[in-house]
């Protein structure tokens, strides 16, 4: 049976309903992860949980130790990762409250520790990253969305920006020309690092605001937090259905 790990993003620093059996502090060659790995039971099966930004929410996207997080989950026994990401909507279908299971991504970040294959190598290592998400895992999320009856998309190009600031209107226009459907700040290097250590990885993205220029209103944190509050229950239900099988 597959051992799943859930990486919770903004709005999901803890997983309601998770019956915690133990909390594991794992030291990695890359430093400490954002938070201890929680091992418990959720939706009737054992699952691992890690708060990407720490608990409480304290690490901004560009300061998350992605390498330590993925390494710790692998060491704790994870075989597949369900990553939850709060994003902005670029494509007209990606309105606030919409759920998206992206199929591709574009990396606009810089300066992040983005690979395990950096130092003390016997040989240069490359990975095939043509399709950044595990298709079987994506299909599980898509089926769970349909079973719950939620408005969602089985496609999406995730554009990952550096943060922590939000994007300009011109930047979003460029990303739209590049083919991006949603924008977030934590999709990379997380997805690539998972591939490097053979962890199946897929993303469940919750749209919490229109991207810059996609609304006449100013983007406020209050509106984003309200959208998170309204949508995170749906996220939990989708995750539970995947885990329950």
N, C-alpha and C positions, 0 to 999 in steps of 0.2 A: 504494500500500500504506500502510495506517495506521501512523503512528509512535506507538508506545505508550510511556508513562512509567509506572513503578511507584513509588508512594510507600510506603516501608517504615515501619511503625510500631514499637512496642515489640516486641522480639524479631526484628526484621528490619532492623537498622541496616546490614547488608551482605547482598548477594544471592549466596549460594554458587552457583557455576556461571556467573556473569557474567564473560565475558572482556572485561576493561576495555580499551578502545582509547584513551580519553583522559578526563581529568577537567577539567571546565570550571567556572571561577569566573566567575559572572555577577553583576555589580552591577545592582541594580534601583532604580527610583525609590523603593522602599519599604525599602531597606536590603539587607543580605546574607541569602541563604537559609540554612537550617539547616546545609547542607553543600554541597560542590561537586556539580554534576550529573555523574554518571558516564555515559559513553556507551560502550556495548559490545555484545556479541553474547550473546544468551540464547535457548536453544531454537531456534537456527538463524536468528535474525533480530536486527536492530539494535533496541536498546531503551535508554531512558533510565532512570536510577535515582536517587532522592533519598531520603536518610534524614530522615524528618520531624523526629526529635528530635536530629539530628546524629549524628556518629560520632566518638567514643563518644556514647552516649545521655546528653545533658546538658541539653536544653531541656524543661522540664515543659510539659504541654499548654497552659496559659494563656500561656506565653511563646514558643510557636512563632510564627515570623514567616510566617504562612500566605500573606499577600499576596506576599511575596518568593519563597516557594517556588513558588507557582503561576505567577507572572510569569516566573521563571527557566526553568521547564519549557516554557512557551509560547515563550520566546525561543530555547530550545535546539531547537525544532522539534516538540514534542509535539503530537499531535492528540487523543489519548485518554489518560485516566489511570485506572489500576487502583490503588485505594487499599487498603492492608492495615491493618486496625484490630484491636487486641486489645480485647475487650469482656467485660462481665459478662452473665450470662443471667438474664432475668426470666421469659419465657414458659417453661412446663414443658418444651417441646421443646428449649430452648436450654441443654442441659447442657454441662458442661466438655468441651472437645474438639470441640464441634459447630461446623460452618461455616455461616455465614448470608450470604445476598446480600440486604441490606435493600432495600425498595422505597419506604420513607418515612422521615422523620425529624422529630423535635421538638427545637428548640434551647432549652436551659436556660442557656446561657452568658451572660456579661455582661462588658462592658469590653474585649472583643477587637476589634481592627481587622478589621471584617467586610465591608468593601466597597471596591472600587476607585473607586466613584463618590462621593467624599466632598468633595473640594476642587477649586477652580478650574474649576467646571463651566460650560459654556455653557447647559446645561439639566439639569433633574432627570432621572435615568435610573432606570427600574424594570425588573426582569427578571421573567418568569414563572417561578415556582419551585414550581408546583403539584406537579410530579413531579420531585423533586430529583435522581434518578439517571437516567442514560441507559438507556433500555429495551433497545436493541440490545446495549449493553455488558453489561448485567445478564444478558441471555439467553446471551451467550457464557460468562460465569462459571457460570451454572446448567448449561449443557450440559457444561462441563468438569468440574464436580462430579459429574454423573451418569456421565460417561465414566470417571472415576477410581474410581467406586463408593464415594464417601465419603458418610457421613451428613451431610446438609445441608438447609437450608431455602431455598426460592426466594421467601420473604417475610420481612418483619421491619420493625418500626418502630424506628429507632435513636434513642434519647434521648441527647442530648449534654449532659453536665454540665461544670461549670467546672473541677473538679479544683484542685490535684492530689490532694486528699483523696478517699477513697472516700465513697460516699453513706451516709446514715442509712437505717434500716429504714423510717421514715416517708416519706422522700423516694422510695424505691423503690416503696412502696405507692401514693404519688401518681402516679408515673410509670406504674405498671401500670394505674391507673384512667384515665390519659390515653391508654392504648393502646400503650405502649412494650413491645417484646419484648426488646430488648437495651439496655445502657447503656455508653457510652464517653465519652471526653473530647476526641476529636480530629476527630469527624465534621463539625463546624462551627467556623469558617466555610469550611472547605476546599471543601465541595461547592458552596456558593453562589458562592464566588470563581471556581471552575472554570466555572460557568454564565455568569458575567459576562464572561469572556474566551473564550467559545465552545470550551471544552475538554469533550469527552464525558467523563463521570465516573461510575464505579461503585465500590462498596465490597465487599471480601471480608472479612468479620468472623470472627475466631476467638474463640470463647467460652473464656475462661481461668479463670473462676470463677463460682460462683453469686452473683447480686447480693445485697446486704444483706437478711437476713431470709428468703432462699430456701434456707438451710441452717442447721443448728444449730451448725455450726462457725464459728469466727472466721476471717475471710479473712486469709491470710498471703501475703507477697510470695514466700516459698519455694514455696508451692503454685502461685501464678500463674506463676512462672518455670518450674516443672516442666511445667505445662500448655503453656506457650509452646514449651518444648523438644520436647515430644511432638508438638505440632500443627503446627509451622512447616514441617516437611517436606511435609505435605499441602498447605499453602498454596503452597509452591514448585511442587509438581506441578500444581496447578490453574492457576497463572499460566503455567507452561511450556506447558500444553495450549492455553490461550487464544492465546498467542503463536504457537505452532506451527500453529494453525488446524486 
